[in-house]
Amino acid sequence: MAFNGDWKVCENDNFEAVLIALGVPEQHRTKMLEDKTEMNIKQVGGTFTIEERSCLRTKTSEWNVDEEFESPLADGSQVKVMKIDGQEAKRIFKKK
């Protein structure tokens, strides 16, 4: 499945509990819970380039399918993220 194009986050299951567990400050959590992050995804073969735009910042990351990579959260902490599961892109947070 090609993920190319512009996307909006429309649902975050248990997101507040995840943000609390990651230690995101309450001020940021409030903004993040109200925000609908927008993404532009470009896929070339197994390489993805994603530009994420949210109320806190804009960031670009590049990664390969089935390879974990490190990415900073808005509060500056690092997590390992992203895995493709069938036709669905999932973030798997592993705080360092």
PDB file of N, CA, C and O in Angstrom:
ATOM      1  N   MET A   1       0.837  -1.183   0.000  1.00  0.00           N
ATOM      2  CA  MET A   1       0.000   0.000   0.000  1.00  0.00           C
ATOM      3  C   MET A   1       0.875   1.238   0.000  1.00  0.00           C
ATOM      4  O   MET A   1       1.826   1.319   0.778  1.00  0.00           O
ATOM      5  N   ALA A   2       0.579   2.191  -0.846  1.00  0.00           N
ATOM      6  CA  ALA A   2       1.316   3.447  -0.869  1.00  0.00           C
ATOM      7  C   ALA A   2       0.661   4.427   0.111  1.00  0.00           C
ATOM      8  O   ALA A   2      -0.559   4.588   0.129  1.00  0.00           O
ATOM      9  N   PHE A   3       1.483   5.061   0.904  1.00  0.00           N
ATOM     10  CA  PHE A   3       1.002   6.022   1.890  1.00  0.00           C
ATOM     11  C   PHE A   3       1.198   7.461   1.417  1.00  0.00           C
ATOM     12  O   PHE A   3       0.928   8.395   2.172  1.00  0.00           O
ATOM     13  N   ASN A   4       1.662   7.656   0.183  1.00  0.00           N
ATOM     14  CA  ASN A   4       1.949   9.001  -0.315  1.00  0.00           C
ATOM     15  C   ASN A   4       0.747   9.916  -0.187  1.00  0.00           C
ATOM     16  O   ASN A   4      -0.386   9.529  -0.473  1.00  0.00           O
ATOM     17  N   GLY A   5       1.019  11.149   0.251  1.00  0.00           N
ATOM     18  CA  GLY A   5      -0.042  12.147   0.301  1.00  0.00           C
ATOM     19  C   GLY A   5      -0.110  12.859   1.630  1.00  0.00           C
ATOM     20  O   GLY A   5       0.755  12.701   2.492  1.00  0.00           O
ATOM     21  N   ASP A   6      -1.163  13.651   1.776  1.00  0.00           N
ATOM     22  CA  ASP A   6      -1.400  14.407   2.996  1.00  0.00           C
ATOM     23  C   ASP A   6      -2.391  13.648   3.875  1.00  0.00           C
ATOM     24  O   ASP A   6      -3.409  13.147   3.398  1.00  0.00           O
ATOM     25  N   TRP A   7      -2.076  13.573   5.164  1.00  0.00           N
ATOM     26  CA  TRP A   7      -2.884  12.813   6.118  1.00  0.00           C
ATOM     27  C   TRP A   7      -3.138  13.660   7.352  1.00  0.00           C
ATOM     28  O   TRP A   7      -2.351  14.545   7.688  1.00  0.00           O
ATOM     29  N   LYS A   8      -4.257  13.376   8.029  1.00  0.00           N
ATOM     30  CA  LYS A   8      -4.574  14.000   9.312  1.00  0.00           C
ATOM     31  C   LYS A   8      -4.812  12.895  10.332  1.00  0.00           C
ATOM     32  O   LYS A   8      -5.438  11.880  10.029  1.00  0.00           O
ATOM     33  N   VAL A   9      -4.310  13.102  11.534  1.00  0.00           N
ATOM     34  CA  VAL A   9      -4.592  12.171  12.619  1.00  0.00           C
ATOM     35  C   VAL A   9      -6.039  12.397  13.033  1.00  0.00           C
ATOM     36  O   VAL A   9      -6.422  13.519  13.363  1.00  0.00           O
ATOM     37  N   CYS A  10      -6.835  11.353  13.019  1.00  0.00           N
ATOM     38  CA  CYS A  10      -8.249  11.517  13.373  1.00  0.00           C
ATOM     39  C   CYS A  10      -8.586  10.797  14.672  1.00  0.00           C
ATOM     40  O   CYS A  10      -9.661  11.014  15.232  1.00  0.00           O
ATOM     41  N   GLU A  11      -7.687   9.943  15.164  1.00  0.00           N
ATOM     42  CA  GLU A  11      -7.972   9.215  16.397  1.00  0.00           C
ATOM     43  C   GLU A  11      -6.668   8.826  17.079  1.00  0.00           C
ATOM     44  O   GLU A  11      -5.720   8.393  16.425  1.00  0.00           O
ATOM     45  N   ASN A  12      -6.628   8.983  18.385  1.00  0.00           N
ATOM     46  CA  ASN A  12      -5.497   8.558  19.204  1.00  0.00           C
ATOM     47  C   ASN A  12      -6.046   7.790  20.392  1.00  0.00           C
ATOM     48  O   ASN A  12      -6.527   8.400  21.347  1.00  0.00           O
ATOM     49  N   ASP A  13      -5.986   6.480  20.356  1.00  0.00           N
ATOM     50  CA  ASP A  13      -6.489   5.660  21.449  1.00  0.00           C
ATOM     51  C   ASP A  13      -5.553   5.738  22.644  1.00  0.00           C
ATOM     52  O   ASP A  13      -4.348   5.522  22.517  1.00  0.00           O
ATOM     53  N   ASN A  14      -6.125   6.053  23.820  1.00  0.00           N
ATOM     54  CA  ASN A  14      -5.377   6.067  25.083  1.00  0.00           C
ATOM     55  C   ASN A  14      -4.189   7.030  25.041  1.00  0.00           C
ATOM     56  O   ASN A  14      -3.187   6.808  25.720  1.00  0.00           O
ATOM     57  N   PHE A  15      -4.296   8.080  24.259  1.00  0.00           N
ATOM     58  CA  PHE A  15      -3.174   8.990  24.016  1.00  0.00           C
ATOM     59  C   PHE A  15      -2.730   9.728  25.278  1.00  0.00           C
ATOM     60  O   PHE A  15      -1.532   9.880  25.517  1.00  0.00           O
ATOM     61  N   GLU A  16      -3.688  10.187  26.083  1.00  0.00           N
ATOM     62  CA  GLU A  16      -3.309  10.927  27.288  1.00  0.00           C
ATOM     63  C   GLU A  16      -2.496  10.053  28.240  1.00  0.00           C
ATOM     64  O   GLU A  16      -1.509  10.515  28.812  1.00  0.00           O
ATOM     65  N   ALA A  17      -2.899   8.810  28.414  1.00  0.00           N
ATOM     66  CA  ALA A  17      -2.150   7.895  29.294  1.00  0.00           C
ATOM     67  C   ALA A  17      -0.730   7.668  28.772  1.00  0.00           C
ATOM     68  O   ALA A  17       0.215   7.570  29.554  1.00  0.00           O
ATOM     69  N   VAL A  18      -0.586   7.585  27.457  1.00  0.00           N
ATOM     70  CA  VAL A  18       0.746   7.418  26.857  1.00  0.00           C
ATOM     71  C   VAL A  18       1.596   8.653  27.120  1.00  0.00           C
ATOM     72  O   VAL A  18       2.765   8.535  27.487  1.00  0.00           O
ATOM     73  N   LEU A  19       1.014   9.838  26.935  1.00  0.00           N
ATOM     74  CA  LEU A  19       1.763  11.075  27.166  1.00  0.00           C
ATOM     75  C   LEU A  19       2.192  11.199  28.626  1.00  0.00           C
ATOM     76  O   LEU A  19       3.308  11.632  28.913  1.00  0.00           O
ATOM     77  N   ILE A  20       1.311  10.821  29.543  1.00  0.00           N
ATOM     78  CA  ILE A  20       1.657  10.856  30.962  1.00  0.00           C
ATOM     79  C   ILE A  20       2.796   9.882  31.242  1.00  0.00           C
ATOM     80  O   ILE A  20       3.755  10.234  31.929  1.00  0.00           O
ATOM     81  N   ALA A  21       2.701   8.657  30.715  1.00  0.00           N
ATOM     82  CA  ALA A  21       3.754   7.648  30.928  1.00  0.00           C
ATOM     83  C   ALA A  21       5.087   8.103  30.353  1.00  0.00           C
ATOM     84  O   ALA A  21       6.142   7.763  30.888  1.00  0.00           O
ATOM     85  N   LEU A  22       5.051   8.878  29.257  1.00  0.00           N
ATOM     86  CA  LEU A  22       6.284   9.383  28.646  1.00  0.00           C
ATOM     87  C   LEU A  22       6.817  10.616  29.366  1.00  0.00           C
ATOM     88  O   LEU A  22       7.908  11.096  29.059  1.00  0.00           O
ATOM     89  N   GLY A  23       6.045  11.130  30.324  1.00  0.00           N
ATOM     90  CA  GLY A  23       6.500  12.278  31.100  1.00  0.00           C
ATOM     91  C   GLY A  23       6.312  13.615  30.407  1.00  0.00           C
ATOM     92  O   GLY A  23       7.005  14.579  30.731  1.00  0.00           O
ATOM     93  N   VAL A  24       5.378  13.693  29.450  1.00  0.00           N
ATOM     94  CA  VAL A  24       5.130  14.950  28.755  1.00  0.00           C
ATOM     95  C   VAL A  24       4.434  15.909  29.732  1.00  0.00           C
ATOM     96  O   VAL A  24       3.437  15.539  30.353  1.00  0.00           O
ATOM     97  N   PRO A  25       4.949  17.132  29.871  1.00  0.00           N
ATOM     98  CA  PRO A  25       4.347  18.100  30.795  1.00  0.00           C
ATOM     99  C   PRO A  25       2.877  18.375  30.465  1.00  0.00           C
ATOM    100  O   PRO A  25       2.468  18.298  29.307  1.00  0.00           O
ATOM    101  N   GLU A  26       2.088  18.698  31.498  1.00  0.00           N
ATOM    102  CA  GLU A  26       0.647  18.905  31.330  1.00  0.00           C
ATOM    103  C   GLU A  26       0.323  19.973  30.294  1.00  0.00           C
ATOM    104  O   GLU A  26      -0.613  19.808  29.511  1.00  0.00           O
ATOM    105  N   GLN A  27       1.078  21.061  30.279  1.00  0.00           N
ATOM    106  CA  GLN A  27       0.834  22.132  29.308  1.00  0.00           C
ATOM    107  C   GLN A  27       0.917  21.608  27.873  1.00  0.00           C
ATOM    108  O   GLN A  27       0.085  21.954  27.035  1.00  0.00           O
ATOM    109  N   HIS A  28       1.920  20.776  27.592  1.00  0.00           N
ATOM    110  CA  HIS A  28       2.060  20.195  26.255  1.00  0.00           C
ATOM    111  C   HIS A  28       0.973  19.162  25.992  1.00  0.00           C
ATOM    112  O   HIS A  28       0.431  19.093  24.889  1.00  0.00           O
ATOM    113  N   ARG A  29       0.651  18.351  27.011  1.00  0.00           N
ATOM    114  CA  ARG A  29      -0.387  17.323  26.833  1.00  0.00           C
ATOM    115  C   ARG A  29      -1.714  17.950  26.419  1.00  0.00           C
ATOM    116  O   ARG A  29      -2.381  17.463  25.507  1.00  0.00           O
ATOM    117  N   THR A  30      -2.091  19.033  27.094  1.00  0.00           N
ATOM    118  CA  THR A  30      -3.358  19.697  26.779  1.00  0.00           C
ATOM    119  C   THR A  30      -3.394  20.112  25.318  1.00  0.00           C
ATOM    120  O   THR A  30      -4.386  19.873  24.630  1.00  0.00           O
ATOM    121  N   LYS A  31      -2.333  20.725  24.842  1.00  0.00           N
ATOM    122  CA  LYS A  31      -2.263  21.144  23.437  1.00  0.00           C
ATOM    123  C   LYS A  31      -2.290  19.941  22.499  1.00  0.00           C
ATOM    124  O   LYS A  31      -2.973  19.951  21.475  1.00  0.00           O
ATOM    125  N   MET A  32      -1.533  18.904  22.866  1.00  0.00           N
ATOM    126  CA  MET A  32      -1.431  17.729  22.007  1.00  0.00           C
ATOM    127  C   MET A  32      -2.763  16.981  21.908  1.00  0.00           C
ATOM    128  O   MET A  32      -3.092  16.441  20.852  1.00  0.00           O
ATOM    129  N   LEU A  33      -3.524  16.947  22.996  1.00  0.00           N
ATOM    130  CA  LEU A  33      -4.811  16.253  22.980  1.00  0.00           C
ATOM    131  C   LEU A  33      -5.835  16.965  22.100  1.00  0.00           C
ATOM    132  O   LEU A  33      -6.716  16.323  21.527  1.00  0.00           O
ATOM    133  N   GLU A  34      -5.721  18.281  21.992  1.00  0.00           N
ATOM    134  CA  GLU A  34      -6.639  19.064  21.162  1.00  0.00           C
ATOM    135  C   GLU A  34      -6.188  19.143  19.708  1.00  0.00           C
ATOM    136  O   GLU A  34      -6.986  19.450  18.822  1.00  0.00           O
ATOM    137  N   ASP A  35      -4.919  18.869  19.466  1.00  0.00           N
ATOM    138  CA  ASP A  35      -4.328  19.042  18.145  1.00  0.00           C
ATOM    139  C   ASP A  35      -4.700  17.895  17.206  1.00  0.00           C
ATOM    140  O   ASP A  35      -4.864  16.754  17.638  1.00  0.00           O
ATOM    141  N   LYS A  36      -4.827  18.203  15.956  1.00  0.00           N
ATOM    142  CA  LYS A  36      -4.987  17.204  14.902  1.00  0.00           C
ATOM    143  C   LYS A  36      -3.764  17.302  13.991  1.00  0.00           C
ATOM    144  O   LYS A  36      -3.755  18.058  13.020  1.00  0.00           O
ATOM    145  N   THR A  37      -2.755  16.538  14.317  1.00  0.00           N
ATOM    146  CA  THR A  37      -1.507  16.556  13.565  1.00  0.00           C
ATOM    147  C   THR A  37      -1.770  16.247  12.094  1.00  0.00           C
ATOM    148  O   THR A  37      -2.560  15.365  11.759  1.00  0.00           O
ATOM    149  N   GLU A  38      -1.097  16.984  11.235  1.00  0.00           N
ATOM    150  CA  GLU A  38      -1.159  16.751   9.796  1.00  0.00           C
ATOM    151  C   GLU A  38       0.193  16.220   9.342  1.00  0.00           C
ATOM    152  O   GLU A  38       1.233  16.630   9.857  1.00  0.00           O
ATOM    153  N   MET A  39       0.176  15.311   8.379  1.00  0.00           N
ATOM    154  CA  MET A  39       1.407  14.717   7.874  1.00  0.00           C
ATOM    155  C   MET A  39       1.413  14.711   6.359  1.00  0.00           C
ATOM    156  O   MET A  39       0.377  14.547   5.714  1.00  0.00           O
ATOM    157  N   ASN A  40       2.600  14.893   5.807  1.00  0.00           N
ATOM    158  CA  ASN A  40       2.821  14.664   4.395  1.00  0.00           C
ATOM    159  C   ASN A  40       3.774  13.494   4.314  1.00  0.00           C
ATOM    160  O   ASN A  40       4.886  13.550   4.839  1.00  0.00           O
ATOM    161  N   ILE A  41       3.342  12.437   3.659  1.00  0.00           N
ATOM    162  CA  ILE A  41       4.141  11.213   3.581  1.00  0.00           C
ATOM    163  C   ILE A  41       4.570  10.981   2.142  1.00  0.00           C
ATOM    164  O   ILE A  41       3.765  11.044   1.214  1.00  0.00           O
ATOM    165  N   LYS A  42       5.857  10.711   1.982  1.00  0.00           N
ATOM    166  CA  LYS A  42       6.409  10.336   0.674  1.00  0.00           C
ATOM    167  C   LYS A  42       7.085   8.984   0.852  1.00  0.00           C
ATOM    168  O   LYS A  42       7.967   8.821   1.695  1.00  0.00           O
ATOM    169  N   GLN A  43       6.660   8.022   0.050  1.00  0.00           N
ATOM    170  CA  GLN A  43       7.230   6.684   0.095  1.00  0.00           C
ATOM    171  C   GLN A  43       7.902   6.377  -1.231  1.00  0.00           C
ATOM    172  O   GLN A  43       7.281   6.466  -2.290  1.00  0.00           O
ATOM    173  N   VAL A  44       9.186   6.012  -1.166  1.00  0.00           N
ATOM    174  CA  VAL A  44       9.927   5.562  -2.336  1.00  0.00           C
ATOM    175  C   VAL A  44      10.497   4.203  -1.973  1.00  0.00           C
ATOM    176  O   VAL A  44      11.433   4.112  -1.178  1.00  0.00           O
ATOM    177  N   GLY A  45       9.940   3.147  -2.550  1.00  0.00           N
ATOM    178  CA  GLY A  45      10.343   1.801  -2.161  1.00  0.00           C
ATOM    179  C   GLY A  45      10.035   1.594  -0.684  1.00  0.00           C
ATOM    180  O   GLY A  45       8.905   1.804  -0.246  1.00  0.00           O
ATOM    181  N   GLY A  46      11.042   1.180   0.082  1.00  0.00           N
ATOM    182  CA  GLY A  46      10.871   0.960   1.506  1.00  0.00           C
ATOM    183  C   GLY A  46      11.273   2.143   2.361  1.00  0.00           C
ATOM    184  O   GLY A  46      11.353   2.021   3.584  1.00  0.00           O
ATOM    185  N   THR A  47      11.528   3.293   1.739  1.00  0.00           N
ATOM    186  CA  THR A  47      11.946   4.480   2.482  1.00  0.00           C
ATOM    187  C   THR A  47      10.802   5.486   2.559  1.00  0.00           C
ATOM    188  O   THR A  47      10.185   5.829   1.551  1.00  0.00           O
ATOM    189  N   PHE A  48      10.537   5.947   3.772  1.00  0.00           N
ATOM    190  CA  PHE A  48       9.489   6.934   4.014  1.00  0.00           C
ATOM    191  C   PHE A  48      10.111   8.244   4.457  1.00  0.00           C
ATOM    192  O   PHE A  48      11.059   8.250   5.242  1.00  0.00           O
ATOM    193  N   THR A  49       9.587   9.351   3.961  1.00  0.00           N
ATOM    194  CA  THR A  49       9.912  10.682   4.464  1.00  0.00           C
ATOM    195  C   THR A  49       8.592  11.275   4.935  1.00  0.00           C
ATOM    196  O   THR A  49       7.628  11.369   4.174  1.00  0.00           O
ATOM    197  N   ILE A  50       8.565  11.675   6.208  1.00  0.00           N
ATOM    198  CA  ILE A  50       7.332  12.195   6.790  1.00  0.00           C
ATOM    199  C   ILE A  50       7.576  13.568   7.379  1.00  0.00           C
ATOM    200  O   ILE A  50       8.475  13.755   8.199  1.00  0.00           O
ATOM    201  N   GLU A  51       6.761  14.535   6.949  1.00  0.00           N
ATOM    202  CA  GLU A  51       6.763  15.852   7.565  1.00  0.00           C
ATOM    203  C   GLU A  51       5.513  15.920   8.432  1.00  0.00           C
ATOM    204  O   GLU A  51       4.394  15.810   7.929  1.00  0.00           O
ATOM    205  N   GLU A  52       5.708  16.103   9.747  1.00  0.00           N
ATOM    206  CA  GLU A  52       4.597  16.206  10.691  1.00  0.00           C
ATOM    207  C   GLU A  52       4.439  17.653  11.108  1.00  0.00           C
ATOM    208  O   GLU A  52       5.406  18.311  11.491  1.00  0.00           O
ATOM    209  N   ARG A  53       3.202  18.148  11.031  1.00  0.00           N
ATOM    210  CA  ARG A  53       2.894  19.520  11.432  1.00  0.00           C
ATOM    211  C   ARG A  53       1.862  19.470  12.544  1.00  0.00           C
ATOM    212  O   ARG A  53       0.765  18.938  12.369  1.00  0.00           O
ATOM    213  N   SER A  54       2.232  20.040  13.705  1.00  0.00           N
ATOM    214  CA  SER A  54       1.312  20.079  14.840  1.00  0.00           C
ATOM    215  C   SER A  54       1.347  21.466  15.466  1.00  0.00           C
ATOM    216  O   SER A  54       2.063  22.354  15.004  1.00  0.00           O
ATOM    217  N   CYS A  55       0.562  21.634  16.527  1.00  0.00           N
ATOM    218  CA  CYS A  55       0.526  22.929  17.211  1.00  0.00           C
ATOM    219  C   CYS A  55       1.842  23.220  17.918  1.00  0.00           C
ATOM    220  O   CYS A  55       2.123  24.379  18.223  1.00  0.00           O
ATOM    221  N   LEU A  56       2.652  22.210  18.187  1.00  0.00           N
ATOM    222  CA  LEU A  56       3.907  22.403  18.914  1.00  0.00           C
ATOM    223  C   LEU A  56       5.109  22.614  18.008  1.00  0.00           C
ATOM    224  O   LEU A  56       6.043  23.332  18.365  1.00  0.00           O
ATOM    225  N   ARG A  57       5.087  21.980  16.818  1.00  0.00           N
ATOM    226  CA  ARG A  57       6.260  22.088  15.939  1.00  0.00           C
ATOM    227  C   ARG A  57       6.003  21.406  14.609  1.00  0.00           C
ATOM    228  O   ARG A  57       4.980  20.754  14.399  1.00  0.00           O
ATOM    229  N   THR A  58       6.970  21.580  13.721  1.00  0.00           N
ATOM    230  CA  THR A  58       7.004  20.848  12.457  1.00  0.00           C
ATOM    231  C   THR A  58       8.329  20.098  12.419  1.00  0.00           C
ATOM    232  O   THR A  58       9.382  20.669  12.704  1.00  0.00           O
ATOM    233  N   LYS A  59       8.272  18.822  12.067  1.00  0.00           N
ATOM    234  CA  LYS A  59       9.520  18.059  11.975  1.00  0.00           C
ATOM    235  C   LYS A  59       9.446  17.103  10.800  1.00  0.00           C
ATOM    236  O   LYS A  59       8.368  16.679  10.384  1.00  0.00           O
ATOM    237  N   THR A  60      10.616  16.777  10.277  1.00  0.00           N
ATOM    238  CA  THR A  60      10.725  15.839   9.166  1.00  0.00           C
ATOM    239  C   THR A  60      11.600  14.675   9.599  1.00  0.00           C
ATOM    240  O   THR A  60      12.642  14.866  10.227  1.00  0.00           O
ATOM    241  N   SER A  61      11.168  13.472   9.258  1.00  0.00           N
ATOM    242  CA  SER A  61      11.963  12.282   9.558  1.00  0.00           C
ATOM    243  C   SER A  61      11.987  11.374   8.334  1.00  0.00           C
ATOM    244  O   SER A  61      11.076  11.393   7.506  1.00  0.00           O
ATOM    245  N   GLU A  62      13.041  10.588   8.240  1.00  0.00           N
ATOM    246  CA  GLU A  62      13.174   9.626   7.155  1.00  0.00           C
ATOM    247  C   GLU A  62      13.565   8.296   7.763  1.00  0.00           C
ATOM    248  O   GLU A  62      14.450   8.236   8.616  1.00  0.00           O
ATOM    249  N   TRP A  63      12.911   7.227   7.330  1.00  0.00           N
ATOM    250  CA  TRP A  63      13.182   5.909   7.894  1.00  0.00           C
ATOM    251  C   TRP A  63      12.813   4.828   6.894  1.00  0.00           C
ATOM    252  O   TRP A  63      12.132   5.084   5.901  1.00  0.00           O
ATOM    253  N   ASN A  64      13.272   3.623   7.171  1.00  0.00           N
ATOM    254  CA  ASN A  64      13.027   2.472   6.303  1.00  0.00           C
ATOM    255  C   ASN A  64      12.073   1.493   6.978  1.00  0.00           C
ATOM    256  O   ASN A  64      12.071   1.352   8.201  1.00  0.00           O
ATOM    257  N   VAL A  65      11.270   0.826   6.171  1.00  0.00           N
ATOM    258  CA  VAL A  65      10.303  -0.144   6.663  1.00  0.00           C
ATOM    259  C   VAL A  65      10.997  -1.188   7.546  1.00  0.00           C
ATOM    260  O   VAL A  65      12.088  -1.664   7.232  1.00  0.00           O
ATOM    261  N   ASP A  66      10.345  -1.526   8.640  1.00  0.00           N
ATOM    262  CA  ASP A  66      10.790  -2.552   9.589  1.00  0.00           C
ATOM    263  C   ASP A  66      12.122  -2.234  10.264  1.00  0.00           C
ATOM    264  O   ASP A  66      12.765  -3.133  10.806  1.00  0.00           O
ATOM    265  N   GLU A  67      12.540  -0.985  10.239  1.00  0.00           N
ATOM    266  CA  GLU A  67      13.723  -0.565  10.981  1.00  0.00           C
ATOM    267  C   GLU A  67      13.291   0.483  11.993  1.00  0.00           C
ATOM    268  O   GLU A  67      12.732   1.516  11.624  1.00  0.00           O
ATOM    269  N   GLU A  68      13.553   0.215  13.286  1.00  0.00           N
ATOM    270  CA  GLU A  68      13.263   1.220  14.289  1.00  0.00           C
ATOM    271  C   GLU A  68      14.210   2.390  14.095  1.00  0.00           C
ATOM    272  O   GLU A  68      15.336   2.225  13.626  1.00  0.00           O
ATOM    273  N   PHE A  69      13.742   3.568  14.458  1.00  0.00           N
ATOM    274  CA  PHE A  69      14.623   4.724  14.410  1.00  0.00           C
ATOM    275  C   PHE A  69      14.291   5.621  15.583  1.00  0.00           C
ATOM    276  O   PHE A  69      13.187   5.569  16.124  1.00  0.00           O
ATOM    277  N   GLU A  70      15.244   6.438  15.973  1.00  0.00           N
ATOM    278  CA  GLU A  70      15.048   7.349  17.090  1.00  0.00           C
ATOM    279  C   GLU A  70      14.461   8.656  16.587  1.00  0.00           C
ATOM    280  O   GLU A  70      14.803   9.145  15.510  1.00  0.00           O
ATOM    281  N   SER A  71      13.567   9.208  17.398  1.00  0.00           N
ATOM    282  CA  SER A  71      12.917  10.460  17.051  1.00  0.00           C
ATOM    283  C   SER A  71      12.655  11.244  18.329  1.00  0.00           C
ATOM    284  O   SER A  71      12.259  10.664  19.340  1.00  0.00           O
ATOM    285  N   PRO A  72      12.872  12.558  18.296  1.00  0.00           N
ATOM    286  CA  PRO A  72      12.604  13.347  19.503  1.00  0.00           C
ATOM    287  C   PRO A  72      11.119  13.663  19.647  1.00  0.00           C
ATOM    288  O   PRO A  72      10.427  13.903  18.658  1.00  0.00           O
ATOM    289  N   LEU A  73      10.640  13.660  20.885  1.00  0.00           N
ATOM    290  CA  LEU A  73       9.295  14.141  21.182  1.00  0.00           C
ATOM    291  C   LEU A  73       9.354  15.655  21.324  1.00  0.00           C
ATOM    292  O   LEU A  73      10.435  16.243  21.330  1.00  0.00           O
ATOM    293  N   ALA A  74       8.199  16.276  21.439  1.00  0.00           N
ATOM    294  CA  ALA A  74       8.142  17.731  21.558  1.00  0.00           C
ATOM    295  C   ALA A  74       8.871  18.235  22.799  1.00  0.00           C
ATOM    296  O   ALA A  74       9.355  19.367  22.816  1.00  0.00           O
ATOM    297  N   ASP A  75       8.954  17.396  23.850  1.00  0.00           N
ATOM    298  CA  ASP A  75       9.641  17.827  25.073  1.00  0.00           C
ATOM    299  C   ASP A  75      11.142  17.569  25.024  1.00  0.00           C
ATOM    300  O   ASP A  75      11.850  17.835  25.996  1.00  0.00           O
ATOM    301  N   GLY A  76      11.641  17.044  23.881  1.00  0.00           N
ATOM    302  CA  GLY A  76      13.067  16.821  23.713  1.00  0.00           C
ATOM    303  C   GLY A  76      13.542  15.416  24.043  1.00  0.00           C
ATOM    304  O   GLY A  76      14.675  15.065  23.714  1.00  0.00           O
ATOM    305  N   SER A  77      12.701  14.591  24.690  1.00  0.00           N
ATOM    306  CA  SER A  77      13.116  13.225  24.981  1.00  0.00           C
ATOM    307  C   SER A  77      13.111  12.396  23.698  1.00  0.00           C
ATOM    308  O   SER A  77      12.419  12.731  22.737  1.00  0.00           O
ATOM    309  N   GLN A  78      13.875  11.329  23.690  1.00  0.00           N
ATOM    310  CA  GLN A  78      14.013  10.480  22.502  1.00  0.00           C
ATOM    311  C   GLN A  78      13.182   9.210  22.661  1.00  0.00           C
ATOM    312  O   GLN A  78      13.102   8.645  23.752  1.00  0.00           O
ATOM    313  N   VAL A  79      12.570   8.770  21.574  1.00  0.00           N
ATOM    314  CA  VAL A  79      11.863   7.496  21.549  1.00  0.00           C
ATOM    315  C   VAL A  79      12.251   6.744  20.287  1.00  0.00           C
ATOM    316  O   VAL A  79      12.692   7.334  19.301  1.00  0.00           O
ATOM    317  N   LYS A  80      12.077   5.434  20.338  1.00  0.00           N
ATOM    318  CA  LYS A  80      12.223   4.628  19.135  1.00  0.00           C
ATOM    319  C   LYS A  80      10.823   4.413  18.597  1.00  0.00           C
ATOM    320  O   LYS A  80       9.904   4.079  19.346  1.00  0.00           O
ATOM    321  N   VAL A  81      10.664   4.605  17.299  1.00  0.00           N
ATOM    322  CA  VAL A  81       9.310   4.589  16.745  1.00  0.00           C
ATOM    323  C   VAL A  81       9.197   3.911  15.385  1.00  0.00           C
ATOM    324  O   VAL A  81      10.191   3.695  14.692  1.00  0.00           O
ATOM    325  N   MET A  82       7.986   3.589  15.029  1.00  0.00           N
ATOM    326  CA  MET A  82       7.447   3.238  13.730  1.00  0.00           C
ATOM    327  C   MET A  82       7.703   1.798  13.308  1.00  0.00           C
ATOM    328  O   MET A  82       8.812   1.270  13.392  1.00  0.00           O
ATOM    329  N   LYS A  83       6.645   1.215  12.864  1.00  0.00           N
ATOM    330  CA  LYS A  83       6.669  -0.119  12.293  1.00  0.00           C
ATOM    331  C   LYS A  83       5.496  -0.222  11.336  1.00  0.00           C
ATOM    332  O   LYS A  83       4.424   0.318  11.607  1.00  0.00           O
ATOM    333  N   ILE A  84       5.686  -0.900  10.236  1.00  0.00           N
ATOM    334  CA  ILE A  84       4.586  -1.148   9.310  1.00  0.00           C
ATOM    335  C   ILE A  84       4.038  -2.531   9.624  1.00  0.00           C
ATOM    336  O   ILE A  84       4.783  -3.510   9.669  1.00  0.00           O
ATOM    337  N   ASP A  85       2.732  -2.603   9.842  1.00  0.00           N
ATOM    338  CA  ASP A  85       2.066  -3.855  10.168  1.00  0.00           C
ATOM    339  C   ASP A  85       0.995  -4.081   9.110  1.00  0.00           C
ATOM    340  O   ASP A  85      -0.104  -3.534   9.208  1.00  0.00           O
ATOM    341  N   GLY A  86       1.307  -4.874   8.113  1.00  0.00           N
ATOM    342  CA  GLY A  86       0.365  -5.074   7.019  1.00  0.00           C
ATOM    343  C   GLY A  86       0.180  -3.790   6.245  1.00  0.00           C
ATOM    344  O   GLY A  86       1.134  -3.286   5.653  1.00  0.00           O
ATOM    345  N   GLN A  87      -1.020  -3.252   6.236  1.00  0.00           N
ATOM    346  CA  GLN A  87      -1.297  -2.015   5.526  1.00  0.00           C
ATOM    347  C   GLN A  87      -1.496  -0.851   6.483  1.00  0.00           C
ATOM    348  O   GLN A  87      -2.094   0.159   6.113  1.00  0.00           O
ATOM    349  N   GLU A  88      -1.004  -0.981   7.708  1.00  0.00           N
ATOM    350  CA  GLU A  88      -1.216   0.042   8.716  1.00  0.00           C
ATOM    351  C   GLU A  88       0.130   0.498   9.288  1.00  0.00           C
ATOM    352  O   GLU A  88       0.980  -0.327   9.624  1.00  0.00           O
ATOM    353  N   ALA A  89       0.313   1.806   9.393  1.00  0.00           N
ATOM    354  CA  ALA A  89       1.524   2.356  10.005  1.00  0.00           C
ATOM    355  C   ALA A  89       1.248   2.562  11.483  1.00  0.00           C
ATOM    356  O   ALA A  89       0.262   3.202  11.850  1.00  0.00           O
ATOM    357  N   LYS A  90       2.107   2.028  12.329  1.00  0.00           N
ATOM    358  CA  LYS A  90       1.923   2.144  13.770  1.00  0.00           C
ATOM    359  C   LYS A  90       3.177   2.728  14.400  1.00  0.00           C
ATOM    360  O   LYS A  90       4.292   2.454  13.957  1.00  0.00           O
ATOM    361  N   ARG A  91       2.985   3.528  15.428  1.00  0.00           N
ATOM    362  CA  ARG A  91       4.093   4.020  16.220  1.00  0.00           C
ATOM    363  C   ARG A  91       4.208   3.163  17.469  1.00  0.00           C
ATOM    364  O   ARG A  91       3.228   2.928  18.176  1.00  0.00           O
ATOM    365  N   ILE A  92       5.389   2.717  17.715  1.00  0.00           N
ATOM    366  CA  ILE A  92       5.648   1.944  18.920  1.00  0.00           C
ATOM    367  C   ILE A  92       6.625   2.758  19.733  1.00  0.00           C
ATOM    368  O   ILE A  92       7.787   2.891  19.349  1.00  0.00           O
ATOM    369  N   PHE A  93       6.174   3.314  20.863  1.00  0.00           N
ATOM    370  CA  PHE A  93       7.002   4.185  21.671  1.00  0.00           C
ATOM    371  C   PHE A  93       7.801   3.372  22.678  1.00  0.00           C
ATOM    372  O   PHE A  93       7.243   2.585  23.442  1.00  0.00           O
ATOM    373  N   LYS A  94       9.091   3.567  22.670  1.00  0.00           N
ATOM    374  CA  LYS A  94       9.994   2.951  23.634  1.00  0.00           C
ATOM    375  C   LYS A  94      10.895   4.047  24.161  1.00  0.00           C
ATOM    376  O   LYS A  94      11.933   4.338  23.568  1.00  0.00           O
ATOM    377  N   LYS A  95      10.508   4.660  25.271  1.00  0.00           N
ATOM    378  CA  LYS A  95      11.268   5.784  25.791  1.00  0.00           C
ATOM    379  C   LYS A  95      12.629   5.310  26.266  1.00  0.00           C
ATOM    380  O   LYS A  95      12.757   4.277  26.923  1.00  0.00           O
ATOM    381  N   LYS A  96      13.644   6.094  25.916  1.00  0.00           N
ATOM    382  CA  LYS A  96      15.012   5.767  26.331  1.00  0.00           C
ATOM    383  C   LYS A  96      15.302   6.339  27.672  1.00  0.00           C
ATOM    384  O   LYS A  96      16.405   6.169  28.191  1.00  0.00           O
TER     385      LYS A  96
END
